[in-house]
Amino acid sequence: MTSILVLNGPNLNLLGTRQPEIYGSTTLADIEAMCHDTAKTLGVSVTFEQNNVEGAMVDLIHAARGIQDGIILNAGAYTHTSVALMDAVSSVEIPTIELHLSNIHAREEFRHTSYIAKVALGVICGFGAHGYVLALQAMAQHLKASS
Ligand code: CA2
């Protein structure tokens, strides 16, 4: 079965508890449940992870090699700073969709830069928690078309 890693970065464990005006009131546990429901309808399997540590995220991306067919990556603030995550994504050669809850281009200037976008298949942002559903649909479609 096609398997997709959904990897979330720093502070996303706080979703639904603070700043609902920016990130909504859905918790990460709600999003995980949505991803598993969506995966079921798409006929794929999802592994859902969150980590606050950049190096641990690099390790999770490396561990996906040969196991996961696609990665959906909300790297949080590391999106805008991490050459290490960019290199990890390009080294494993697994199609990766960059995902954000908020529209990073409508926010502060420093959020307009993404190291992940340079090596990503595509980018989805601004649709809140529904973005995870959109990203899973897009990845499942991409993997089907390229198999
Ligand atoms: O919009 C997104 O998904 C972001 O990746 C979220 C990151 C931010 O640094 C990116 O620029 C865009 C921040 C995640 C922080 O999540 C919180 C959730 C609730 C309360 C505080 C932070």
Backbone and ligand atoms as CSV (ligand in chain L), in Angstrom:
chain,resi,resn,atom,element,x,y,z
A,1,MET,N,N,0.844,-1.209,0.000
A,1,MET,CA,C,0.000,0.000,0.000
A,1,MET,C,C,0.878,1.258,0.000
A,2,THR,N,N,0.444,2.241,-0.755
A,2,THR,CA,C,1.168,3.521,-0.778
A,2,THR,C,C,1.201,4.131,0.621
A,3,SER,N,N,2.398,4.559,1.044
A,3,SER,CA,C,2.456,5.143,2.397
A,3,SER,C,C,3.044,6.553,2.369
A,4,ILE,N,N,2.447,7.391,3.181
A,4,ILE,CA,C,2.793,8.816,3.189
A,4,ILE,C,C,3.114,9.245,4.615
A,5,LEU,N,N,4.271,9.899,4.743
A,5,LEU,CA,C,4.658,10.466,6.038
A,5,LEU,C,C,4.156,11.903,6.117
A,6,VAL,N,N,3.424,12.222,7.175
A,6,VAL,CA,C,3.029,13.612,7.447
A,6,VAL,C,C,3.868,14.067,8.630
A,7,LEU,N,N,4.784,14.992,8.359
A,7,LEU,CA,C,5.753,15.393,9.387
A,7,LEU,C,C,5.554,16.865,9.758
A,8,ASN,N,N,5.356,17.083,11.041
A,8,ASN,CA,C,5.097,18.433,11.566
A,8,ASN,C,C,6.249,18.893,12.444
A,9,GLY,N,N,6.596,20.152,12.300
A,9,GLY,CA,C,7.743,20.700,13.018
A,9,GLY,C,C,7.393,21.432,14.295
A,10,PRO,N,N,8.287,22.324,14.707
A,10,PRO,CA,C,8.240,22.908,16.039
A,10,PRO,C,C,6.973,23.722,16.331
A,11,ASN,N,N,6.506,23.544,17.552
A,11,ASN,CA,C,5.368,24.270,18.130
A,11,ASN,C,C,4.003,23.834,17.605
A,12,LEU,N,N,3.995,23.006,16.588
A,12,LEU,CA,C,2.693,22.589,16.047
A,12,LEU,C,C,1.936,21.689,17.027
A,13,ASN,N,N,2.640,21.162,18.028
A,13,ASN,CA,C,1.957,20.428,19.104
A,13,ASN,C,C,1.035,21.350,19.918
A,14,LEU,N,N,1.226,22.674,19.779
A,14,LEU,CA,C,0.412,23.639,20.541
A,14,LEU,C,C,-0.866,24.049,19.807
A,15,LEU,N,N,-1.030,23.543,18.612
A,15,LEU,CA,C,-2.205,23.934,17.801
A,15,LEU,C,C,-3.514,23.781,18.564
A,16,GLY,N,N,-4.371,24.765,18.370
A,16,GLY,CA,C,-5.693,24.700,18.997
A,16,GLY,C,C,-5.712,25.212,20.419
A,17,THR,N,N,-4.516,25.491,20.954
A,17,THR,CA,C,-4.465,25.955,22.348
A,17,THR,C,C,-4.144,27.447,22.441
A,18,ARG,N,N,-3.429,27.984,21.438
A,18,ARG,CA,C,-3.051,29.401,21.415
A,18,ARG,C,C,-3.140,29.950,19.990
A,19,GLN,N,N,-3.220,31.297,19.884
A,19,GLN,CA,C,-3.267,31.994,18.585
A,19,GLN,C,C,-4.283,31.382,17.599
A,20,PRO,N,N,-5.537,31.122,18.045
A,20,PRO,CA,C,-6.519,30.540,17.113
A,20,PRO,C,C,-6.834,31.451,15.938
A,21,GLU,N,N,-6.608,32.792,16.118
A,21,GLU,CA,C,-6.883,33.733,15.017
A,21,GLU,C,C,-5.947,33.493,13.833
A,22,ILE,N,N,-4.779,32.936,14.098
A,22,ILE,CA,C,-3.842,32.645,12.995
A,22,ILE,C,C,-3.944,31.180,12.576
A,23,TYR,N,N,-3.957,30.273,13.567
A,23,TYR,CA,C,-3.808,28.853,13.237
A,23,TYR,C,C,-5.092,28.034,13.383
A,24,GLY,N,N,-6.202,28.698,13.809
A,24,GLY,CA,C,-7.450,27.967,13.966
A,24,GLY,C,C,-7.534,27.271,15.319
A,25,SER,N,N,-8.657,26.608,15.540
A,25,SER,CA,C,-8.865,25.987,16.852
A,25,SER,C,C,-8.767,24.466,16.800
A,26,THR,N,N,-8.433,23.947,15.641
A,26,THR,CA,C,-8.257,22.499,15.495
A,26,THR,C,C,-6.939,22.083,16.145
A,27,THR,N,N,-6.972,21.018,16.913
A,27,THR,CA,C,-5.730,20.542,17.542
A,27,THR,C,C,-4.963,19.633,16.581
A,28,LEU,N,N,-3.697,19.374,16.934
A,28,LEU,CA,C,-2.903,18.477,16.086
A,28,LEU,C,C,-3.485,17.059,16.126
A,29,ALA,N,N,-4.049,16.678,17.267
A,29,ALA,CA,C,-4.691,15.347,17.357
A,29,ALA,C,C,-5.899,15.285,16.411
A,30,ASP,N,N,-6.654,16.408,16.313
A,30,ASP,CA,C,-7.782,16.452,15.354
A,30,ASP,C,C,-7.254,16.285,13.922
A,31,ILE,N,N,-6.152,16.988,13.633
A,31,ILE,CA,C,-5.584,16.927,12.270
A,31,ILE,C,C,-5.096,15.508,11.967
A,32,GLU,N,N,-4.487,14.879,12.970
A,32,GLU,CA,C,-4.025,13.494,12.768
A,32,GLU,C,C,-5.223,12.587,12.421
A,33,ALA,N,N,-6.320,12.760,13.153
A,33,ALA,CA,C,-7.522,11.942,12.880
A,33,ALA,C,C,-8.043,12.222,11.465
A,34,MET,N,N,-8.039,13.524,11.067
A,34,MET,CA,C,-8.482,13.894,9.706
A,34,MET,C,C,-7.614,13.209,8.657
A,35,CYS,N,N,-6.301,13.181,8.924
A,35,CYS,CA,C,-5.369,12.570,7.961
A,35,CYS,C,C,-5.647,11.075,7.824
A,36,HIS,N,N,-5.907,10.405,8.954
A,36,HIS,CA,C,-6.184,8.963,8.874
A,36,HIS,C,C,-7.509,8.706,8.145
A,37,ASP,N,N,-8.524,9.563,8.392
A,37,ASP,CA,C,-9.809,9.415,7.678
A,37,ASP,C,C,-9.608,9.609,6.173
A,38,THR,N,N,-8.851,10.668,5.836
A,38,THR,CA,C,-8.600,10.964,4.411
A,38,THR,C,C,-7.822,9.824,3.759
A,39,ALA,N,N,-6.823,9.318,4.481
A,39,ALA,CA,C,-6.014,8.215,3.952
A,39,ALA,C,C,-6.898,7.020,3.620
A,40,LYS,N,N,-7.856,6.743,4.510
A,40,LYS,CA,C,-8.754,5.601,4.296
A,40,LYS,C,C,-9.525,5.765,2.992
A,41,THR,N,N,-10.050,6.983,2.768
A,41,THR,CA,C,-10.829,7.186,1.533
A,41,THR,C,C,-9.942,7.146,0.290
A,42,LEU,N,N,-8.673,7.491,0.463
A,42,LEU,CA,C,-7.759,7.494,-0.690
A,42,LEU,C,C,-7.099,6.125,-0.901
A,43,GLY,N,N,-7.233,5.239,0.074
A,43,GLY,CA,C,-6.596,3.924,-0.038
A,43,GLY,C,C,-5.092,3.970,0.148
A,44,VAL,N,N,-4.638,4.888,1.000
A,44,VAL,CA,C,-3.201,4.970,1.306
A,44,VAL,C,C,-3.034,4.867,2.826
A,45,SER,N,N,-1.789,4.669,3.266
A,45,SER,CA,C,-1.578,4.682,4.718
A,45,SER,C,C,-0.767,5.920,5.101
A,46,VAL,N,N,-1.026,6.407,6.312
A,46,VAL,CA,C,-0.357,7.626,6.772
A,46,VAL,C,C,0.374,7.358,8.082
A,47,THR,N,N,1.611,7.846,8.147
A,47,THR,CA,C,2.348,7.884,9.413
A,47,THR,C,C,2.422,9.352,9.804
A,48,PHE,N,N,1.965,9.677,11.009
A,48,PHE,CA,C,1.847,11.082,11.417
A,48,PHE,C,C,2.842,11.354,12.538
A,49,GLU,N,N,3.699,12.364,12.352
A,49,GLU,CA,C,4.746,12.667,13.338
A,49,GLU,C,C,4.799,14.167,13.616
A,50,GLN,N,N,5.222,14.494,14.830
A,50,GLN,CA,C,5.528,15.902,15.166
A,50,GLN,C,C,6.794,15.893,16.000
A,51,ASN,N,N,7.700,16.841,15.691
A,51,ASN,CA,C,8.909,16.943,16.502
A,51,ASN,C,C,9.365,18.392,16.564
A,52,ASN,N,N,9.838,18.803,17.727
A,52,ASN,CA,C,10.289,20.185,17.912
A,52,ASN,C,C,11.770,20.380,17.597
A,53,VAL,N,N,12.474,19.280,17.311
A,53,VAL,CA,C,13.937,19.332,17.185
A,53,VAL,C,C,14.356,19.156,15.713
A,54,GLU,N,N,15.115,20.111,15.205
A,54,GLU,CA,C,15.505,20.097,13.788
A,54,GLU,C,C,16.212,18.790,13.409
A,55,GLY,N,N,17.198,18.377,14.209
A,55,GLY,CA,C,17.958,17.157,13.894
A,55,GLY,C,C,17.080,15.913,13.937
A,56,ALA,N,N,16.128,15.905,14.848
A,56,ALA,CA,C,15.210,14.755,14.929
A,56,ALA,C,C,14.339,14.703,13.673
A,57,MET,N,N,13.980,15.875,13.145
A,57,MET,CA,C,13.198,15.904,11.894
A,57,MET,C,C,14.046,15.390,10.727
A,58,VAL,N,N,15.329,15.776,10.710
A,58,VAL,CA,C,16.246,15.253,9.682
A,58,VAL,C,C,16.272,13.727,9.776
A,59,ASP,N,N,16.388,13.190,11.000
A,59,ASP,CA,C,16.415,11.730,11.186
A,59,ASP,C,C,15.123,11.073,10.681
A,60,LEU,N,N,13.984,11.710,10.953
A,60,LEU,CA,C,12.703,11.135,10.500
A,60,LEU,C,C,12.628,11.120,8.967
A,61,ILE,N,N,13.162,12.161,8.346
A,61,ILE,CA,C,13.168,12.208,6.866
A,61,ILE,C,C,14.103,11.115,6.324
A,62,HIS,N,N,15.282,10.960,6.934
A,62,HIS,CA,C,16.203,9.889,6.493
A,62,HIS,C,C,15.553,8.517,6.658
A,63,ALA,N,N,14.861,8.321,7.778
A,63,ALA,CA,C,14.243,7.013,8.075
A,63,ALA,C,C,13.117,6.688,7.096
A,64,ALA,N,N,12.599,7.713,6.427
A,64,ALA,CA,C,11.498,7.499,5.468
A,64,ALA,C,C,11.994,6.835,4.181
A,65,ARG,N,N,13.299,6.921,3.947
A,65,ARG,CA,C,13.873,6.390,2.695
A,65,ARG,C,C,13.579,4.890,2.567
A,66,GLY,N,N,13.008,4.517,1.430
A,66,GLY,CA,C,12.717,3.105,1.187
A,66,GLY,C,C,11.458,2.613,1.885
A,67,ILE,N,N,10.835,3.463,2.695
A,67,ILE,CA,C,9.640,3.042,3.445
A,67,ILE,C,C,8.423,3.867,3.032
A,68,GLN,N,N,8.621,5.176,2.930
A,68,GLN,CA,C,7.512,6.071,2.580
A,68,GLN,C,C,7.595,6.432,1.097
A,69,ASP,N,N,6.422,6.562,0.480
A,69,ASP,CA,C,6.381,6.938,-0.940
A,69,ASP,C,C,6.287,8.444,-1.129
A,70,GLY,N,N,5.807,9.136,-0.109
A,70,GLY,CA,C,5.677,10.589,-0.194
A,70,GLY,C,C,5.781,11.204,1.186
A,71,ILE,N,N,6.147,12.477,1.223
A,71,ILE,CA,C,6.227,13.198,2.496
A,71,ILE,C,C,5.414,14.484,2.379
A,72,ILE,N,N,4.611,14.746,3.407
A,72,ILE,CA,C,3.938,16.043,3.540
A,72,ILE,C,C,4.585,16.713,4.733
A,73,LEU,N,N,5.184,17.859,4.477
A,73,LEU,CA,C,6.044,18.468,5.496
A,73,LEU,C,C,5.566,19.868,5.865
A,74,ASN,N,N,5.078,19.988,7.113
A,74,ASN,CA,C,4.881,21.321,7.684
A,74,ASN,C,C,6.049,21.519,8.639
A,75,ALA,N,N,7.092,22.150,8.141
A,75,ALA,CA,C,8.324,22.284,8.922
A,75,ALA,C,C,8.262,23.446,9.906
A,76,GLY,N,N,7.087,24.106,10.002
A,76,GLY,CA,C,6.962,25.231,10.933
A,76,GLY,C,C,8.017,26.291,10.635
A,77,ALA,N,N,8.553,26.888,11.674
A,77,ALA,CA,C,9.521,27.976,11.490
A,77,ALA,C,C,10.813,27.513,10.821
A,78,TYR,N,N,11.127,26.216,10.904
A,78,TYR,CA,C,12.345,25.721,10.235
A,78,TYR,C,C,12.259,25.869,8.714
A,79,THR,N,N,11.029,25.980,8.195
A,79,THR,CA,C,10.839,26.233,6.759
A,79,THR,C,C,11.710,27.395,6.296
A,80,HIS,N,N,11.768,28.426,7.136
A,80,HIS,CA,C,12.374,29.693,6.737
A,80,HIS,C,C,13.864,29.775,7.065
A,81,THR,N,N,14.387,28.739,7.719
A,81,THR,CA,C,15.783,28.815,8.199
A,81,THR,C,C,16.643,27.597,7.877
A,82,SER,N,N,16.018,26.448,7.606
A,82,SER,CA,C,16.787,25.195,7.706
A,82,SER,C,C,17.309,24.643,6.383
A,83,VAL,N,N,18.600,24.890,6.149
A,83,VAL,CA,C,19.277,24.252,5.019
A,83,VAL,C,C,19.372,22.746,5.293
A,84,ALA,N,N,19.484,22.365,6.570
A,84,ALA,CA,C,19.588,20.936,6.925
A,84,ALA,C,C,18.335,20.164,6.509
A,85,LEU,N,N,17.164,20.745,6.731
A,85,LEU,CA,C,15.932,20.055,6.309
A,85,LEU,C,C,15.820,20.033,4.781
A,86,MET,N,N,16.211,21.120,4.143
A,86,MET,CA,C,16.200,21.157,2.668
A,86,MET,C,C,17.099,20.037,2.125
A,87,ASP,N,N,18.321,19.921,2.685
A,87,ASP,CA,C,19.257,18.881,2.223
A,87,ASP,C,C,18.713,17.484,2.498
A,88,ALA,N,N,18.058,17.320,3.643
A,88,ALA,CA,C,17.485,16.003,3.980
A,88,ALA,C,C,16.424,15.625,2.955
A,89,VAL,N,N,15.543,16.576,2.638
A,89,VAL,CA,C,14.480,16.294,1.658
A,89,VAL,C,C,15.092,15.958,0.314
A,90,SER,N,N,16.092,16.730,-0.122
A,90,SER,CA,C,16.632,16.441,-1.457
A,90,SER,C,C,17.444,15.150,-1.443
A,91,SER,N,N,18.035,14.772,-0.304
A,91,SER,CA,C,18.866,13.559,-0.277
A,91,SER,C,C,18.044,12.273,-0.326
A,92,VAL,N,N,16.840,12.272,0.239
A,92,VAL,CA,C,16.076,11.008,0.261
A,92,VAL,C,C,15.315,10.744,-1.033
A,93,GLU,N,N,15.212,11.763,-1.878
A,93,GLU,CA,C,14.541,11.610,-3.180
A,93,GLU,C,C,13.129,11.025,-3.041
A,94,ILE,N,N,12.393,11.514,-2.067
A,94,ILE,CA,C,10.974,11.152,-1.895
A,94,ILE,C,C,10.167,12.411,-2.203
A,95,PRO,N,N,9.176,12.312,-3.123
A,95,PRO,CA,C,8.403,13.512,-3.423
A,95,PRO,C,C,7.805,14.119,-2.145
A,96,THR,N,N,8.011,15.433,-1.994
A,96,THR,CA,C,7.622,16.110,-0.752
A,96,THR,C,C,6.765,17.325,-1.066
A,97,ILE,N,N,5.651,17.429,-0.360
A,97,ILE,CA,C,4.797,18.616,-0.473
A,97,ILE,C,C,5.013,19.468,0.769
A,98,GLU,N,N,5.356,20.727,0.559
A,98,GLU,CA,C,5.456,21.679,1.672
A,98,GLU,C,C,4.051,22.170,2.016
A,99,LEU,N,N,3.754,22.170,3.299
A,99,LEU,CA,C,2.405,22.525,3.738
A,99,LEU,C,C,2.462,23.528,4.882
A,100,HIS,N,N,1.552,24.515,4.840
A,100,HIS,CA,C,1.381,25.435,5.974
A,100,HIS,C,C,-0.102,25.691,6.192
A,101,LEU,N,N,-0.454,25.837,7.456
A,101,LEU,CA,C,-1.830,26.207,7.805
A,101,LEU,C,C,-2.134,27.613,7.321
A,102,SER,N,N,-1.222,28.527,7.615
A,102,SER,CA,C,-1.431,29.942,7.276
A,102,SER,C,C,-0.852,30.249,5.894
A,103,ASN,N,N,-1.299,31.372,5.327
A,103,ASN,CA,C,-0.711,31.837,4.068
A,103,ASN,C,C,0.564,32.601,4.409
A,104,ILE,N,N,1.686,31.913,4.325
A,104,ILE,CA,C,2.972,32.506,4.755
A,104,ILE,C,C,3.327,33.748,3.928
A,105,HIS,N,N,2.767,33.859,2.727
A,105,HIS,CA,C,3.086,35.007,1.859
A,105,HIS,C,C,2.311,36.260,2.241
A,106,ALA,N,N,1.279,36.082,3.048
A,106,ALA,CA,C,0.487,37.234,3.508
A,106,ALA,C,C,0.923,37.660,4.903
A,107,ARG,N,N,2.004,37.077,5.390
A,107,ARG,CA,C,2.461,37.362,6.755
A,107,ARG,C,C,3.812,38.112,6.722
A,108,GLU,N,N,4.538,38.076,7.805
A,108,GLU,CA,C,5.794,38.836,7.892
A,108,GLU,C,C,6.755,38.426,6.768
A,109,GLU,N,N,7.603,39.391,6.381
A,109,GLU,CA,C,8.570,39.182,5.293
A,109,GLU,C,C,9.427,37.911,5.499
A,110,PHE,N,N,9.856,37.672,6.742
A,110,PHE,CA,C,10.769,36.536,6.959
A,110,PHE,C,C,10.092,35.191,6.675
A,111,ARG,N,N,8.744,35.180,6.648
A,111,ARG,CA,C,8.048,33.926,6.345
A,111,ARG,C,C,7.893,33.708,4.833
A,112,HIS,N,N,8.295,34.692,4.037
A,112,HIS,CA,C,8.140,34.550,2.579
A,112,HIS,C,C,9.233,33.670,1.983
A,113,THR,N,N,10.315,33.495,2.732
A,113,THR,CA,C,11.404,32.631,2.255
A,113,THR,C,C,11.147,31.201,2.716
A,114,SER,N,N,11.296,30.256,1.781
A,114,SER,CA,C,11.206,28.842,2.167
A,114,SER,C,C,12.350,28.068,1.543
A,115,TYR,N,N,13.146,27.425,2.396
A,115,TYR,CA,C,14.189,26.522,1.892
A,115,TYR,C,C,13.568,25.229,1.375
A,116,ILE,N,N,12.414,24.845,1.970
A,116,ILE,CA,C,11.781,23.576,1.580
A,116,ILE,C,C,11.208,23.670,0.164
A,117,ALA,N,N,10.639,24.832,-0.162
A,117,ALA,CA,C,10.001,24.991,-1.481
A,117,ALA,C,C,10.974,24.714,-2.624
A,118,LYS,N,N,12.261,24.984,-2.382
A,118,LYS,CA,C,13.276,24.801,-3.439
A,118,LYS,C,C,13.419,23.341,-3.854
A,119,VAL,N,N,13.036,22.422,-2.941
A,119,VAL,CA,C,13.203,20.995,-3.248
A,119,VAL,C,C,11.864,20.242,-3.205
A,120,ALA,N,N,10.777,21.010,-3.065
A,120,ALA,CA,C,9.460,20.371,-2.933
A,120,ALA,C,C,8.801,20.169,-4.292
A,121,LEU,N,N,7.917,19.182,-4.311
A,121,LEU,CA,C,7.073,18.948,-5.485
A,121,LEU,C,C,6.110,20.123,-5.661
A,122,GLY,N,N,5.575,20.601,-4.566
A,122,GLY,CA,C,4.643,21.720,-4.589
A,122,GLY,C,C,4.419,22.239,-3.189
A,123,VAL,N,N,3.667,23.329,-3.115
A,123,VAL,CA,C,3.446,23.999,-1.829
A,123,VAL,C,C,1.948,24.269,-1.672
A,124,ILE,N,N,1.423,23.968,-0.494
A,124,ILE,CA,C,0.031,24.290,-0.169
A,124,ILE,C,C,0.046,25.124,1.100
A,125,CYS,N,N,-0.584,26.299,1.064
A,125,CYS,CA,C,-0.629,27.099,2.290
A,125,CYS,C,C,-1.884,27.955,2.315
A,126,GLY,N,N,-2.343,28.269,3.532
A,126,GLY,CA,C,-3.434,29.219,3.691
A,126,GLY,C,C,-4.810,28.615,3.860
A,127,PHE,N,N,-4.911,27.300,3.859
A,127,PHE,CA,C,-6.225,26.653,3.948
A,127,PHE,C,C,-6.490,26.029,5.311
A,128,GLY,N,N,-5.702,26.423,6.295
A,128,GLY,CA,C,-5.890,25.890,7.638
A,128,GLY,C,C,-5.719,24.381,7.663
A,129,ALA,N,N,-6.442,23.743,8.582
A,129,ALA,CA,C,-6.305,22.291,8.759
A,129,ALA,C,C,-6.702,21.524,7.492
A,130,HIS,N,N,-7.609,22.103,6.700
A,130,HIS,CA,C,-8.032,21.434,5.453
A,130,HIS,C,C,-6.858,21.239,4.490
A,131,GLY,N,N,-5.825,22.032,4.643
A,131,GLY,CA,C,-4.625,21.890,3.805
A,131,GLY,C,C,-4.032,20.485,3.881
A,132,TYR,N,N,-4.163,19.834,5.042
A,132,TYR,CA,C,-3.639,18.461,5.177
A,132,TYR,C,C,-4.398,17.504,4.262
A,133,VAL,N,N,-5.725,17.716,4.178
A,133,VAL,CA,C,-6.544,16.886,3.278
A,133,VAL,C,C,-6.120,17.146,1.831
A,134,LEU,N,N,-5.985,18.443,1.493
A,134,LEU,CA,C,-5.586,18.805,0.116
A,134,LEU,C,C,-4.230,18.209,-0.240
A,135,ALA,N,N,-3.303,18.265,0.709
A,135,ALA,CA,C,-1.949,17.753,0.449
A,135,ALA,C,C,-1.970,16.237,0.262
A,136,LEU,N,N,-2.766,15.540,1.078
A,136,LEU,CA,C,-2.857,14.074,0.915
A,136,LEU,C,C,-3.473,13.719,-0.433
A,137,GLN,N,N,-4.516,14.469,-0.824
A,137,GLN,CA,C,-5.146,14.203,-2.130
A,137,GLN,C,C,-4.138,14.431,-3.250
A,138,ALA,N,N,-3.407,15.560,-3.153
A,138,ALA,CA,C,-2.433,15.897,-4.202
A,138,ALA,C,C,-1.322,14.849,-4.267
A,139,MET,N,N,-0.855,14.399,-3.092
A,139,MET,CA,C,0.222,13.400,-3.081
A,139,MET,C,C,-0.267,12.062,-3.631
A,140,ALA,N,N,-1.462,11.631,-3.208
A,140,ALA,CA,C,-1.992,10.348,-3.687
A,140,ALA,C,C,-2.136,10.387,-5.212
A,141,GLN,N,N,-2.641,11.505,-5.726
A,141,GLN,CA,C,-2.808,11.673,-7.178
A,141,GLN,C,C,-1.449,11.651,-7.888
A,142,HIS,N,N,-0.485,12.361,-7.319
A,142,HIS,CA,C,0.860,12.404,-7.921
A,142,HIS,C,C,1.475,11.006,-7.973
A,143,LEU,N,N,1.364,10.269,-6.854
A,143,LEU,CA,C,1.993,8.947,-6.792
A,143,LEU,C,C,1.302,7.973,-7.743
A,144,LYS,N,N,-0.015,8.104,-7.874
A,144,LYS,CA,C,-0.765,7.247,-8.800
A,144,LYS,C,C,-0.323,7.528,-10.243
A,145,ALA,N,N,-0.225,8.817,-10.566
A,145,ALA,CA,C,0.130,9.205,-11.935
A,145,ALA,C,C,1.564,8.816,-12.281
A,146,SER,N,N,2.434,8.734,-11.275
A,146,SER,CA,C,3.838,8.453,-11.584
A,146,SER,C,C,4.214,6.985,-11.355
A,147,SER,N,N,3.201,6.131,-11.058
A,147,SER,CA,C,3.527,4.708,-10.791
A,147,SER,C,C,3.481,3.877,-12.067
L,1,CA2,O1,O,1.278,28.213,8.991
L,1,CA2,C1,C,1.990,27.251,9.297
L,1,CA2,O2,O,1.619,26.086,9.249
L,1,CA2,C2,C,3.409,27.509,9.834
L,1,CA2,O3,O,4.253,26.460,9.405
L,1,CA2,C3,C,3.297,27.522,11.342
L,1,CA2,C4,C,4.608,27.892,12.040
L,1,CA2,C5,C,5.167,29.194,11.460
L,1,CA2,O4,O,6.435,29.470,12.042
L,1,CA2,C6,C,5.303,29.119,9.947
L,1,CA2,O5,O,5.779,30.368,9.488
L,1,CA2,C7,C,3.970,28.822,9.304
L,1,CA2,C8,C,4.378,28.112,13.541
L,1,CA2,C9,C,3.731,26.982,14.220
L,1,CA2,C10,C,3.395,27.457,15.608
L,1,CA2,O6,O,2.190,26.880,15.971
L,1,CA2,C11,C,1.581,27.412,17.047
L,1,CA2,C12,C,0.330,26.936,17.306
L,1,CA2,C13,C,-0.372,27.426,18.353
L,1,CA2,C14,C,0.192,28.378,19.181
L,1,CA2,C15,C,1.457,28.837,18.928
L,1,CA2,C16,C,2.172,28.347,17.860
